[in-house]
Amino acid sequence: MLKPYVLRNQKDFSALYNKGSSVGERYLVLLYRKNGLSYNRRAFLASKKVGKSVERNRARRLLKESHRGLEESLKIGYDLLFIARNTINDRNYADVKKSMEAAIKKANLRKQNL
């Protein structure tokens, strides 16, 4: 069974790239767009510019874990695409989480009561 909160369709990615907004940070880029749903959908990417498969997989794991810690503080109803930059190599979880927090704050995606 497919998880509903994961971005999969090409048309959703195309809409994000074409009509979405973006925020850049030191270790990642965040693309976001309202989706009209009652939940957030997300995806994590690391291109070949990040490195070989080991580095790309580690970058995605860092992004996923950082997002997991911040998930409760996000506004609802957005498509989120986190793209790792090649500067993410040799960084730890705390650095990536701090960068992700800054990107979310810049994009104004935090819930107001936090």
Number of C-alpha atoms within 10 A of each C-alpha: 3 6 8 11 12 15 18 14 8 9 10 15 18 11 14 20 15 9 13 17 14 18 16 18 18 17 22 23 19 21 23 24 19 16 17 11 11 9 14 21 22 19 18 19 18 22 14 11 12 19 14 10 12 9 18 22 15 15 31 19 14 22 25 16 14 20 20 11 11 14 13 12 16 18 15 19 15 19 25 24 23 24 20 26 20 19 13 23 15 9 12 11 15 11 15 23 21 15 19 24 20 16 23 20 14 15 16 12 16 18 12 9 5 7
